[in-house]
Amino acid sequence: MINFDLLSPEAPVLIAGPTASGKSALALEIAARQGGVIVNADALQVYDNWRVLSARPSAEDEATAPHALYGHVSKTAPYSTGHWLREVAPFLSGTQRPIIVGGTGLNFTALTAGLAEIPATPEALRDKANAIVARDGIGALLAELDAETRARIDVQNPMRVQRAWEVLAATGKPIWQWQDETPAPLLPRDKAAAFVFDVDKQWLNARIARRFDLMLSSGALEEAEANLPDWNPALASSKAIGAPELIAYLRGEITLDEARERATIATRQYAKRQRTWFRARMKDWTPIAP
């Protein structure tokens, strides 16, 4: 895995990797051996309405080492990479060495390369974007983006497409221009020990299939039931993989087996996008295997 003799107990640690690759277990091992606070860098594990389905650390794991930025955001609250950067900043100068772990590549890129200071999207504009997507699909927003934006963003990720559209509509300036004006990073890459899981595709797919069954047996369906009465698919918290599928099952629209299959497929697709991001943008990180 990693050579602890070469790992400074003072330097911040960054651990990235696709879903189900074993990131949290490594963070716990580092904390147990060298101390430190485990800081979440996953965009969905911040929400308070998903513990099982977002694969947040268990209560038992949280009791073994300090954890931060997990499950602290209301499911209806807006939360972006900008929010995360502001919350992670104090841990970079705190008394405990931060062990920052997650699967959201944009968070790590923003942390180590800087984040463009884009004005917040007005709520009315976001509602308009959501309405367009609901009526015409994400392709309607994609069609309004300039060629340079389409070349730079992940056009297979609806959230990234909508974000780019909202920035253009709100500011009159494409998102790539904002990104090119990015300020200095909070944590330059050379100031941290950075690891990225590079895992075999078939091994990971098998893990993903087993993990969703484990989630079901650990209470994922009950979590979905708790979210059913006021379910709003437009919320960022509703993007938890498996959530739309379990909601559809609870509404009688599909069977549980169909929900399991769809969620597993969606997780594999997400993991593929994660691996693509990491390989393109984390070439100077140390690759590790489980």
N, C-alpha and C positions, 0 to 999 in steps of 0.2 A: 504494500500500500504506500506508505511514506516512511522515510527514514527520520525518526524522531531525534536522532543524534545531530542532525543537520537543521532541525527546526528550532529557530529562536523562540524562547518562551515569552519574549517581549513584543516581537513584531506582530502586527495584525495578520490574521489568516483569512483568506477568501476561499470558499469551496463552492464551485458551481458544478452542475451536471444535470442530465435529463431526469425527469420524474422516475422514481422507483430505482434509482441507481445506487443508493446507499449513502447519500450526502449527510443526512442527520446522524447516522451511526458513526461516521468519521468525526463529525463535530463533537459528539459526545466523548469519543475516545481521546481526542486532543484535550478537551476540557478536563477529563479525568486524569490524564498524565501530566498536563502542564498548567492547568487552571485556565480561567478566562470566562467571558460571558458569551453565550451563543446568541447571535443576533440574526433575526430572520431577514432574508432578502427575496422571499417569494411573494408575488403580488396577491395571491389569494389566501395565504395563511395569515394575513393580517386581520381577516374578518372574523367576527365573533360567532357567526352562525354556522360555520363549518369547522369542526375539528377532525372528525373521521374522514370526510370526503375530500378535504384538502390535504390530508396526510400530515396535519400538524403534529408535533411531538406530543406524546401521551402525557398525562398528569404525572405518571411515574418517572418518565424521562425528565420532565421539567423539575422534578424534585431532586434529581441527581446533580444538576448543574444550573447555574443562573441562565435564564432565557429572557429575551427581550423582543418586543415588536411582534408578538404572536397573539392573534385573537383579540386585539385591542381596539378594533375599528368597527363601528356599527355597520350592519349589512346595507343600510341605505345611504351611508356617507360616501362622498366622492373621495377617492384616494389614488394618487398618481405617483410616478417616480419622483416628482418634485417633493411631494409630501414625505416620501420615504427618505430622501436625502436629508431633509431637514431633521427628521427624527433620528437618523443614524449618526449624524454629525457629533453629538455629545459623546458617543461611545468611542470615537476616535481619539479623544483626549481624556478619557476617564481613567480610573484607577485600575481597571481590569482590562487585560488584552482582549479585543473583540475577535470572535470567531464568526465571521459573517458567511451564512450558508443559505443557498436557495437555488431555484431553477429559472429565475427571471433574468435573462441575459441583459436586458436593458438597464436593470438596476445596477448591475456590476459595471457595465460600460459607462453609465453616468457617474458612478462613484470614482472610477479610475481614469476616466477621460474627460469628465465634465458633462454638464447638462445645460442645454440651451434654456435661457430664461424666458420662456414663452408665456404670455399672459393667460390667465385662466379662461376657459371657455364659458360664456354666459349660459345659464341653465336653459333659457329659451332656445338657444341655438342647438344645444345638445338634444332637446326634445324634438326639434325639427329634424335633426339627423336620424334620431331613432325612428321617427315617423316615416322618413324616406326609406330607411332600411326595411321596416316592417311592410311597407307597401310595394317597393320595387326591388329590394335586395341590395346587398352591399355593392354590387356592380354599378349601381346608379351613382354612388359616391365616388367610386374609383374612376368612373368616366370623366368626372369633373376635375381630376388632378392633372397637373402638368407632367410632362414626360420625365423630367428630372426627379420629381417626387416619386413617381411610380418605379423608377429605376433604383431608388435608394431604400424604399420601405419594403417590408414583407407583405406583398399584395395578397398572400394566402391567409393573412391574419386579419380578420374583420375589425378587430379593435384598433390595429395600427392604421388601417385604411380610414376608419371613421375619425381617428385622432388627427390624421393629416388633413382630412376634409374640414374638420372643425377649426383647425389652426388657420387654414387658408381663408375660410369664411369669416372668421372672427377678426383676423389681423390684416387681411389683404396681402399677406406675404407667405409664400410656401414654406413648409416646415423645414426644408433643407437649408434655406437661407438663415433661419433662426439657428439651426444646428451648426452652421459654419461660423457663427458668432459665439460659440460656446466658451464660457469662462474656464479658468483653471480648475482641475479636479480637486475634490476634497482629499482623496487618497491616491496619489500617483502609484501606478502599478509597481514601480521599483521599491516602494516603501512597505510592501506587504508580501507575504508568502502566499502565492496564488496557485490553487490546484483545480483542475477540471477533470471530471470523470469522462473517460473515453471507453465506452463499453460496447461489447458485441451486440449487434442488433437482435439476433435471435435470443440471446440470453436475456436481454432487456424485455423483449416482447413476452417471454414466458413469465418474467417477474410481474409485468403489468397485469397479465391475465390472473395470476394468483392473487395479486394485491387487491383487485376489485372484489373478488369473492371474500377476501378477508375483511374488507371494508363493510360489505353487506352483513357479515356475521358480527361485526363490531359496532353496528348501530347506524350505518349510513342511511338506511331506509327510514329510521326514526328521525334522523336529522332532516331528511327531505319532507317528512310529514309535518315537522314543526315549521317548515318554511312554506308549506302549501297554502295556508289561508291568505297570505298577502304576497304571493309569488309575483315577482316582476322581472321578466326575462331581460329587461333593458339595464338592470343594475349590474355594475361590475362584479359584485359578489355572486351574482347568478351565473357567472361564467365558469364556476367550478366544474371541472370535467366530471360528468356523471350526474350532476344536478338536474339539467333539463331532461335527461333520460328517465331518472327516477320520478320526477314530477309527472312526466307523461304516463308512466306506469300507474302512479297513484290516481291519475285522472281517468284511468281505464282506456287509454289510447293505444297502449302497447302492452305486451306481456313482460313479466320480469326477465325472462330469458332474452327477449329482444332488447330490453333496457341494458342488460349486462353486455350483450354483444355490441350494441351501439357505443356504450361508454368505453368499452375496451378498445374499439376501433378509434374512437376520438382521442383516447390517451396515447395510442401508438402514433397517431398523426401529430399530436402535440410534441411528443418526444422527438420525432423526426425534425420538427421545426427547431426545437431546442438544440439538437446536435448540429444542425446547419448553422445556427447562430454562433455557437461556441467555436466551431471549426473555422469560421470566417473571421471572428473578432477576438479570439483568445489564443492566437498562435504563440504568444509568448508566455502563456500559463503552463505550468507543469502538468502534463497528462498523467492520470493515475487510473488504475483498474481496481475493481472491487476485490 
